[in-house]
Amino acid sequence: MPNIRLETWAGHLTTDKRREIVETFTRETCRMLGCVPEAVDVIITEIPKENWGTAGELCSEKFPDK
């Protein structure tokens, strides 16, 4: 069973975007692996920018407007 995880900053995804991600990831995984949609799980985790660091800085400070 393919399990696909997407981690992104909190607040960027609408319900419509989440739905599109799940549908697209599922469809393309089935196409590439030859499995049925019922076998694919997509997990979206939204993380606050103050809990995410890159290049030695908090993303909340490095990217305050994004």
PyMOL Python script that loads the backbone (N, CA, C, O; Angstrom):
from pymol import cmd

cmd.read_pdbstr("""\
ATOM      1  N   MET A   1       0.841  -1.174   0.000  1.00  0.00           N
ATOM      2  CA  MET A   1       0.000   0.000   0.000  1.00  0.00           C
ATOM      3  C   MET A   1       0.890   1.243   0.000  1.00  0.00           C
ATOM      4  O   MET A   1       1.603   1.470   0.978  1.00  0.00           O
ATOM      5  N   PRO A   2       0.877   2.061  -1.066  1.00  0.00           N
ATOM      6  CA  PRO A   2       1.647   3.298  -1.071  1.00  0.00           C
ATOM      7  C   PRO A   2       1.096   4.299  -0.055  1.00  0.00           C
ATOM      8  O   PRO A   2      -0.113   4.509   0.044  1.00  0.00           O
ATOM      9  N   ASN A   3       1.992   4.893   0.675  1.00  0.00           N
ATOM     10  CA  ASN A   3       1.652   5.921   1.661  1.00  0.00           C
ATOM     11  C   ASN A   3       2.468   7.148   1.300  1.00  0.00           C
ATOM     12  O   ASN A   3       3.695   7.130   1.397  1.00  0.00           O
ATOM     13  N   ILE A   4       1.794   8.216   0.884  1.00  0.00           N
ATOM     14  CA  ILE A   4       2.465   9.431   0.438  1.00  0.00           C
ATOM     15  C   ILE A   4       2.246  10.515   1.480  1.00  0.00           C
ATOM     16  O   ILE A   4       1.115  10.767   1.897  1.00  0.00           O
ATOM     17  N   ARG A   5       3.337  11.158   1.900  1.00  0.00           N
ATOM     18  CA  ARG A   5       3.252  12.214   2.906  1.00  0.00           C
ATOM     19  C   ARG A   5       3.706  13.535   2.290  1.00  0.00           C
ATOM     20  O   ARG A   5       4.726  13.605   1.605  1.00  0.00           O
ATOM     21  N   LEU A   6       2.934  14.563   2.548  1.00  0.00           N
ATOM     22  CA  LEU A   6       3.286  15.916   2.135  1.00  0.00           C
ATOM     23  C   LEU A   6       3.337  16.772   3.384  1.00  0.00           C
ATOM     24  O   LEU A   6       2.359  16.856   4.126  1.00  0.00           O
ATOM     25  N   GLU A   7       4.473  17.408   3.618  1.00  0.00           N
ATOM     26  CA  GLU A   7       4.594  18.354   4.722  1.00  0.00           C
ATOM     27  C   GLU A   7       4.747  19.745   4.118  1.00  0.00           C
ATOM     28  O   GLU A   7       5.560  19.956   3.219  1.00  0.00           O
ATOM     29  N   THR A   8       3.963  20.680   4.616  1.00  0.00           N
ATOM     30  CA  THR A   8       3.980  22.039   4.106  1.00  0.00           C
ATOM     31  C   THR A   8       3.684  22.998   5.239  1.00  0.00           C
ATOM     32  O   THR A   8       3.258  22.583   6.317  1.00  0.00           O
ATOM     33  N   TRP A   9       3.910  24.283   4.997  1.00  0.00           N
ATOM     34  CA  TRP A   9       3.606  25.285   6.013  1.00  0.00           C
ATOM     35  C   TRP A   9       2.101  25.362   6.234  1.00  0.00           C
ATOM     36  O   TRP A   9       1.317  25.194   5.300  1.00  0.00           O
ATOM     37  N   ALA A  10       1.720  25.607   7.435  1.00  0.00           N
ATOM     38  CA  ALA A  10       0.308  25.760   7.785  1.00  0.00           C
ATOM     39  C   ALA A  10      -0.271  27.010   7.124  1.00  0.00           C
ATOM     40  O   ALA A  10       0.408  28.024   6.962  1.00  0.00           O
ATOM     41  N   GLY A  11      -1.530  26.906   6.754  1.00  0.00           N
ATOM     42  CA  GLY A  11      -2.255  28.064   6.245  1.00  0.00           C
ATOM     43  C   GLY A  11      -2.187  28.302   4.757  1.00  0.00           C
ATOM     44  O   GLY A  11      -2.754  29.281   4.273  1.00  0.00           O
ATOM     45  N   HIS A  12      -1.511  27.440   4.009  1.00  0.00           N
ATOM     46  CA  HIS A  12      -1.365  27.665   2.567  1.00  0.00           C
ATOM     47  C   HIS A  12      -2.365  26.882   1.726  1.00  0.00           C
ATOM     48  O   HIS A  12      -2.573  27.204   0.556  1.00  0.00           O
ATOM     49  N   LEU A  13      -2.981  25.868   2.302  1.00  0.00           N
ATOM     50  CA  LEU A  13      -3.835  24.995   1.506  1.00  0.00           C
ATOM     51  C   LEU A  13      -5.307  25.165   1.863  1.00  0.00           C
ATOM     52  O   LEU A  13      -5.703  25.063   3.024  1.00  0.00           O
ATOM     53  N   THR A  14      -6.093  25.421   0.844  1.00  0.00           N
ATOM     54  CA  THR A  14      -7.539  25.427   1.017  1.00  0.00           C
ATOM     55  C   THR A  14      -8.032  23.981   0.916  1.00  0.00           C
ATOM     56  O   THR A  14      -7.273  23.089   0.536  1.00  0.00           O
ATOM     57  N   THR A  15      -9.275  23.757   1.248  1.00  0.00           N
ATOM     58  CA  THR A  15      -9.851  22.420   1.097  1.00  0.00           C
ATOM     59  C   THR A  15      -9.806  21.984  -0.354  1.00  0.00           C
ATOM     60  O   THR A  15      -9.536  20.817  -0.637  1.00  0.00           O
ATOM     61  N   ASP A  16     -10.067  22.900  -1.282  1.00  0.00           N
ATOM     62  CA  ASP A  16     -10.010  22.558  -2.708  1.00  0.00           C
ATOM     63  C   ASP A  16      -8.604  22.142  -3.119  1.00  0.00           C
ATOM     64  O   ASP A  16      -8.441  21.193  -3.886  1.00  0.00           O
ATOM     65  N   LYS A  17      -7.576  22.845  -2.614  1.00  0.00           N
ATOM     66  CA  LYS A  17      -6.195  22.472  -2.932  1.00  0.00           C
ATOM     67  C   LYS A  17      -5.849  21.113  -2.337  1.00  0.00           C
ATOM     68  O   LYS A  17      -5.186  20.303  -2.985  1.00  0.00           O
ATOM     69  N   ARG A  18      -6.293  20.859  -1.106  1.00  0.00           N
ATOM     70  CA  ARG A  18      -6.044  19.546  -0.490  1.00  0.00           C
ATOM     71  C   ARG A  18      -6.692  18.437  -1.315  1.00  0.00           C
ATOM     72  O   ARG A  18      -6.083  17.395  -1.557  1.00  0.00           O
ATOM     73  N   ARG A  19      -7.913  18.667  -1.737  1.00  0.00           N
ATOM     74  CA  ARG A  19      -8.638  17.684  -2.551  1.00  0.00           C
ATOM     75  C   ARG A  19      -7.880  17.414  -3.851  1.00  0.00           C
ATOM     76  O   ARG A  19      -7.719  16.260  -4.247  1.00  0.00           O
ATOM     77  N   GLU A  20      -7.416  18.476  -4.514  1.00  0.00           N
ATOM     78  CA  GLU A  20      -6.675  18.323  -5.770  1.00  0.00           C
ATOM     79  C   GLU A  20      -5.365  17.557  -5.550  1.00  0.00           C
ATOM     80  O   GLU A  20      -5.002  16.709  -6.364  1.00  0.00           O
ATOM     81  N   ILE A  21      -4.666  17.849  -4.468  1.00  0.00           N
ATOM     82  CA  ILE A  21      -3.427  17.134  -4.147  1.00  0.00           C
ATOM     83  C   ILE A  21      -3.707  15.651  -3.968  1.00  0.00           C
ATOM     84  O   ILE A  21      -3.016  14.812  -4.547  1.00  0.00           O
ATOM     85  N   VAL A  22      -4.720  15.322  -3.168  1.00  0.00           N
ATOM     86  CA  VAL A  22      -5.051  13.914  -2.915  1.00  0.00           C
ATOM     87  C   VAL A  22      -5.434  13.211  -4.212  1.00  0.00           C
ATOM     88  O   VAL A  22      -4.971  12.100  -4.473  1.00  0.00           O
ATOM     89  N   GLU A  23      -6.269  13.840  -5.020  1.00  0.00           N
ATOM     90  CA  GLU A  23      -6.692  13.224  -6.279  1.00  0.00           C
ATOM     91  C   GLU A  23      -5.509  13.033  -7.229  1.00  0.00           C
ATOM     92  O   GLU A  23      -5.365  11.970  -7.834  1.00  0.00           O
ATOM     93  N   THR A  24      -4.667  14.052  -7.363  1.00  0.00           N
ATOM     94  CA  THR A  24      -3.532  13.987  -8.282  1.00  0.00           C
ATOM     95  C   THR A  24      -2.491  12.976  -7.821  1.00  0.00           C
ATOM     96  O   THR A  24      -2.028  12.158  -8.616  1.00  0.00           O
ATOM     97  N   PHE A  25      -2.120  13.024  -6.548  1.00  0.00           N
ATOM     98  CA  PHE A  25      -1.133  12.073  -6.033  1.00  0.00           C
ATOM     99  C   PHE A  25      -1.641  10.640  -6.182  1.00  0.00           C
ATOM    100  O   PHE A  25      -0.879   9.747  -6.550  1.00  0.00           O
ATOM    101  N   THR A  26      -2.913  10.421  -5.901  1.00  0.00           N
ATOM    102  CA  THR A  26      -3.482   9.079  -6.013  1.00  0.00           C
ATOM    103  C   THR A  26      -3.474   8.611  -7.465  1.00  0.00           C
ATOM    104  O   THR A  26      -3.031   7.502  -7.762  1.00  0.00           O
ATOM    105  N   ARG A  27      -3.961   9.451  -8.359  1.00  0.00           N
ATOM    106  CA  ARG A  27      -4.025   9.082  -9.781  1.00  0.00           C
ATOM    107  C   ARG A  27      -2.636   8.755 -10.332  1.00  0.00           C
ATOM    108  O   ARG A  27      -2.451   7.737 -10.998  1.00  0.00           O
ATOM    109  N   GLU A  28      -1.659   9.625 -10.050  1.00  0.00           N
ATOM    110  CA  GLU A  28      -0.323   9.425 -10.595  1.00  0.00           C
ATOM    111  C   GLU A  28       0.393   8.244  -9.954  1.00  0.00           C
ATOM    112  O   GLU A  28       1.171   7.560 -10.620  1.00  0.00           O
ATOM    113  N   THR A  29       0.146   7.997  -8.689  1.00  0.00           N
ATOM    114  CA  THR A  29       0.731   6.822  -8.041  1.00  0.00           C
ATOM    115  C   THR A  29       0.185   5.555  -8.666  1.00  0.00           C
ATOM    116  O   THR A  29       0.939   4.619  -8.936  1.00  0.00           O
ATOM    117  N   CYS A  30      -1.116   5.514  -8.900  1.00  0.00           N
ATOM    118  CA  CYS A  30      -1.728   4.350  -9.552  1.00  0.00           C
ATOM    119  C   CYS A  30      -1.178   4.160 -10.960  1.00  0.00           C
ATOM    120  O   CYS A  30      -0.914   3.033 -11.378  1.00  0.00           O
ATOM    121  N   ARG A  31      -1.007   5.243 -11.681  1.00  0.00           N
ATOM    122  CA  ARG A  31      -0.466   5.171 -13.039  1.00  0.00           C
ATOM    123  C   ARG A  31       0.959   4.622 -13.027  1.00  0.00           C
ATOM    124  O   ARG A  31       1.305   3.767 -13.843  1.00  0.00           O
ATOM    125  N   MET A  32       1.772   5.107 -12.113  1.00  0.00           N
ATOM    126  CA  MET A  32       3.176   4.715 -12.085  1.00  0.00           C
ATOM    127  C   MET A  32       3.405   3.332 -11.476  1.00  0.00           C
ATOM    128  O   MET A  32       4.296   2.603 -11.914  1.00  0.00           O
ATOM    129  N   LEU A  33       2.611   2.968 -10.475  1.00  0.00           N
ATOM    130  CA  LEU A  33       2.831   1.700  -9.780  1.00  0.00           C
ATOM    131  C   LEU A  33       1.866   0.598 -10.170  1.00  0.00           C
ATOM    132  O   LEU A  33       2.058  -0.564  -9.811  1.00  0.00           O
ATOM    133  N   GLY A  34       0.818   0.969 -10.914  1.00  0.00           N
ATOM    134  CA  GLY A  34      -0.147  -0.034 -11.348  1.00  0.00           C
ATOM    135  C   GLY A  34      -1.028  -0.562 -10.226  1.00  0.00           C
ATOM    136  O   GLY A  34      -1.461  -1.714 -10.261  1.00  0.00           O
ATOM    137  N   CYS A  35      -1.293   0.276  -9.233  1.00  0.00           N
ATOM    138  CA  CYS A  35      -2.142  -0.153  -8.117  1.00  0.00           C
ATOM    139  C   CYS A  35      -3.532   0.477  -8.256  1.00  0.00           C
ATOM    140  O   CYS A  35      -3.767   1.314  -9.127  1.00  0.00           O
ATOM    141  N   VAL A  36      -4.435   0.059  -7.388  1.00  0.00           N
ATOM    142  CA  VAL A  36      -5.793   0.610  -7.391  1.00  0.00           C
ATOM    143  C   VAL A  36      -5.842   1.803  -6.431  1.00  0.00           C
ATOM    144  O   VAL A  36      -5.062   1.857  -5.479  1.00  0.00           O
ATOM    145  N   PRO A  37      -6.739   2.750  -6.666  1.00  0.00           N
ATOM    146  CA  PRO A  37      -6.828   3.926  -5.793  1.00  0.00           C
ATOM    147  C   PRO A  37      -7.047   3.583  -4.319  1.00  0.00           C
ATOM    148  O   PRO A  37      -6.561   4.291  -3.437  1.00  0.00           O
ATOM    149  N   GLU A  38      -7.762   2.523  -4.058  1.00  0.00           N
ATOM    150  CA  GLU A  38      -8.036   2.133  -2.673  1.00  0.00           C
ATOM    151  C   GLU A  38      -6.768   1.749  -1.911  1.00  0.00           C
ATOM    152  O   GLU A  38      -6.781   1.671  -0.683  1.00  0.00           O
ATOM    153  N   ALA A  39      -5.690   1.512  -2.626  1.00  0.00           N
ATOM    154  CA  ALA A  39      -4.428   1.127  -1.984  1.00  0.00           C
ATOM    155  C   ALA A  39      -3.571   2.328  -1.601  1.00  0.00           C
ATOM    156  O   ALA A  39      -2.568   2.174  -0.905  1.00  0.00           O
ATOM    157  N   VAL A  40      -3.957   3.520  -2.046  1.00  0.00           N
ATOM    158  CA  VAL A  40      -3.110   4.705  -1.864  1.00  0.00           C
ATOM    159  C   VAL A  40      -3.634   5.568  -0.721  1.00  0.00           C
ATOM    160  O   VAL A  40      -4.815   5.915  -0.677  1.00  0.00           O
ATOM    161  N   ASP A  41      -2.739   5.906   0.199  1.00  0.00           N
ATOM    162  CA  ASP A  41      -3.047   6.869   1.265  1.00  0.00           C
ATOM    163  C   ASP A  41      -2.202   8.115   1.048  1.00  0.00           C
ATOM    164  O   ASP A  41      -1.014   8.024   0.739  1.00  0.00           O
ATOM    165  N   VAL A  42      -2.822   9.278   1.212  1.00  0.00           N
ATOM    166  CA  VAL A  42      -2.117  10.553   1.134  1.00  0.00           C
ATOM    167  C   VAL A  42      -2.335  11.266   2.459  1.00  0.00           C
ATOM    168  O   VAL A  42      -3.472  11.469   2.885  1.00  0.00           O
ATOM    169  N   ILE A  43      -1.246  11.642   3.104  1.00  0.00           N
ATOM    170  CA  ILE A  43      -1.310  12.319   4.397  1.00  0.00           C
ATOM    171  C   ILE A  43      -0.686  13.698   4.243  1.00  0.00           C
ATOM    172  O   ILE A  43       0.478  13.827   3.865  1.00  0.00           O
ATOM    173  N   ILE A  44      -1.471  14.719   4.540  1.00  0.00           N
ATOM    174  CA  ILE A  44      -0.996  16.102   4.464  1.00  0.00           C
ATOM    175  C   ILE A  44      -0.808  16.610   5.884  1.00  0.00           C
ATOM    176  O   ILE A  44      -1.743  16.613   6.685  1.00  0.00           O
ATOM    177  N   THR A  45       0.404  17.037   6.183  1.00  0.00           N
ATOM    178  CA  THR A  45       0.721  17.585   7.494  1.00  0.00           C
ATOM    179  C   THR A  45       1.097  19.052   7.314  1.00  0.00           C
ATOM    180  O   THR A  45       2.024  19.384   6.575  1.00  0.00           O
ATOM    181  N   GLU A  46       0.366  19.921   8.000  1.00  0.00           N
ATOM    182  CA  GLU A  46       0.661  21.349   7.932  1.00  0.00           C
ATOM    183  C   GLU A  46       1.390  21.761   9.210  1.00  0.00           C
ATOM    184  O   GLU A  46       0.907  21.536  10.320  1.00  0.00           O
ATOM    185  N   ILE A  47       2.549  22.363   9.029  1.00  0.00           N
ATOM    186  CA  ILE A  47       3.424  22.707  10.141  1.00  0.00           C
ATOM    187  C   ILE A  47       3.556  24.225  10.226  1.00  0.00           C
ATOM    188  O   ILE A  47       3.841  24.873   9.219  1.00  0.00           O
ATOM    189  N   PRO A  48       3.354  24.800  11.404  1.00  0.00           N
ATOM    190  CA  PRO A  48       3.543  26.240  11.552  1.00  0.00           C
ATOM    191  C   PRO A  48       4.974  26.648  11.193  1.00  0.00           C
ATOM    192  O   PRO A  48       5.927  25.936  11.510  1.00  0.00           O
ATOM    193  N   LYS A  49       5.115  27.786  10.534  1.00  0.00           N
ATOM    194  CA  LYS A  49       6.450  28.240  10.123  1.00  0.00           C
ATOM    195  C   LYS A  49       7.399  28.414  11.300  1.00  0.00           C
ATOM    196  O   LYS A  49       8.611  28.269  11.137  1.00  0.00           O
ATOM    197  N   GLU A  50       6.869  28.724  12.491  1.00  0.00           N
ATOM    198  CA  GLU A  50       7.753  28.880  13.641  1.00  0.00           C
ATOM    199  C   GLU A  50       8.291  27.536  14.130  1.00  0.00           C
ATOM    200  O   GLU A  50       9.188  27.506  14.972  1.00  0.00           O
ATOM    201  N   ASN A  51       7.757  26.421  13.617  1.00  0.00           N
ATOM    202  CA  ASN A  51       8.252  25.089  13.953  1.00  0.00           C
ATOM    203  C   ASN A  51       9.068  24.476  12.820  1.00  0.00           C
ATOM    204  O   ASN A  51       9.363  23.281  12.843  1.00  0.00           O
ATOM    205  N   TRP A  52       9.432  25.284  11.833  1.00  0.00           N
ATOM    206  CA  TRP A  52      10.149  24.794  10.655  1.00  0.00           C
ATOM    207  C   TRP A  52      11.373  25.684  10.472  1.00  0.00           C
ATOM    208  O   TRP A  52      11.260  26.909  10.470  1.00  0.00           O
ATOM    209  N   GLY A  53      12.521  25.075  10.321  1.00  0.00           N
ATOM    210  CA  GLY A  53      13.743  25.838  10.099  1.00  0.00           C
ATOM    211  C   GLY A  53      14.412  25.427   8.809  1.00  0.00           C
ATOM    212  O   GLY A  53      14.338  24.268   8.398  1.00  0.00           O
ATOM    213  N   THR A  54      15.064  26.381   8.173  1.00  0.00           N
ATOM    214  CA  THR A  54      15.833  26.101   6.969  1.00  0.00           C
ATOM    215  C   THR A  54      17.049  27.015   6.952  1.00  0.00           C
ATOM    216  O   THR A  54      16.956  28.188   7.313  1.00  0.00           O
ATOM    217  N   ALA A  55      18.165  26.490   6.541  1.00  0.00           N
ATOM    218  CA  ALA A  55      19.419  27.245   6.439  1.00  0.00           C
ATOM    219  C   ALA A  55      19.761  27.940   7.760  1.00  0.00           C
ATOM    220  O   ALA A  55      20.303  29.045   7.765  1.00  0.00           O
ATOM    221  N   GLY A  56      19.442  27.286   8.871  1.00  0.00           N
ATOM    222  CA  GLY A  56      19.791  27.831  10.180  1.00  0.00           C
ATOM    223  C   GLY A  56      18.873  28.910  10.707  1.00  0.00           C
ATOM    224  O   GLY A  56      19.199  29.561  11.700  1.00  0.00           O
ATOM    225  N   GLU A  57      17.732  29.118  10.068  1.00  0.00           N
ATOM    226  CA  GLU A  57      16.791  30.150  10.501  1.00  0.00           C
ATOM    227  C   GLU A  57      15.386  29.580  10.585  1.00  0.00           C
ATOM    228  O   GLU A  57      15.042  28.636   9.873  1.00  0.00           O
ATOM    229  N   LEU A  58      14.572  30.168  11.469  1.00  0.00           N
ATOM    230  CA  LEU A  58      13.162  29.819  11.499  1.00  0.00           C
ATOM    231  C   LEU A  58      12.494  30.370  10.252  1.00  0.00           C
ATOM    232  O   LEU A  58      12.760  31.503   9.850  1.00  0.00           O
ATOM    233  N   CYS A  59      11.640  29.587   9.646  1.00  0.00           N
ATOM    234  CA  CYS A  59      10.947  30.044   8.437  1.00  0.00           C
ATOM    235  C   CYS A  59      10.025  31.229   8.733  1.00  0.00           C
ATOM    236  O   CYS A  59       9.772  32.051   7.853  1.00  0.00           O
ATOM    237  N   SER A  60       9.528  31.319   9.957  1.00  0.00           N
ATOM    238  CA  SER A  60       8.677  32.449  10.330  1.00  0.00           C
ATOM    239  C   SER A  60       9.452  33.764  10.280  1.00  0.00           C
ATOM    240  O   SER A  60       8.863  34.822  10.058  1.00  0.00           O
ATOM    241  N   GLU A  61      10.763  33.705  10.483  1.00  0.00           N
ATOM    242  CA  GLU A  61      11.605  34.908  10.406  1.00  0.00           C
ATOM    243  C   GLU A  61      12.189  35.101   9.017  1.00  0.00           C
ATOM    244  O   GLU A  61      12.317  36.229   8.540  1.00  0.00           O
ATOM    245  N   LYS A  62      12.536  34.015   8.380  1.00  0.00           N
ATOM    246  CA  LYS A  62      13.154  34.089   7.040  1.00  0.00           C
ATOM    247  C   LYS A  62      12.134  34.463   5.964  1.00  0.00           C
ATOM    248  O   LYS A  62      12.456  35.170   5.009  1.00  0.00           O
ATOM    249  N   PHE A  63      10.894  33.976   6.132  1.00  0.00           N
ATOM    250  CA  PHE A  63       9.834  34.204   5.146  1.00  0.00           C
ATOM    251  C   PHE A  63       8.580  34.745   5.866  1.00  0.00           C
ATOM    252  O   PHE A  63       7.557  34.061   5.893  1.00  0.00           O
ATOM    253  N   PRO A  64       8.637  35.927   6.434  1.00  0.00           N
ATOM    254  CA  PRO A  64       7.504  36.403   7.220  1.00  0.00           C
ATOM    255  C   PRO A  64       6.227  36.654   6.415  1.00  0.00           C
ATOM    256  O   PRO A  64       5.132  36.600   6.974  1.00  0.00           O
ATOM    257  N   ASP A  65       6.347  36.923   5.131  1.00  0.00           N
ATOM    258  CA  ASP A  65       5.181  37.269   4.314  1.00  0.00           C
ATOM    259  C   ASP A  65       4.635  36.103   3.500  1.00  0.00           C
ATOM    260  O   ASP A  65       3.631  36.266   2.807  1.00  0.00           O
ATOM    261  N   LYS A  66       5.252  34.954   3.562  1.00  0.00           N
ATOM    262  CA  LYS A  66       4.803  33.823   2.734  1.00  0.00           C
ATOM    263  C   LYS A  66       3.938  32.900   3.530  1.00  0.00           C
ATOM    264  O   LYS A  66       3.465  31.892   3.006  1.00  0.00           O
TER     265      LYS A  66
END
""", "prot")
cmd.dss("prot")
cmd.show_as("cartoon", "prot")
cmd.util.cbc("prot")
cmd.orient("prot")
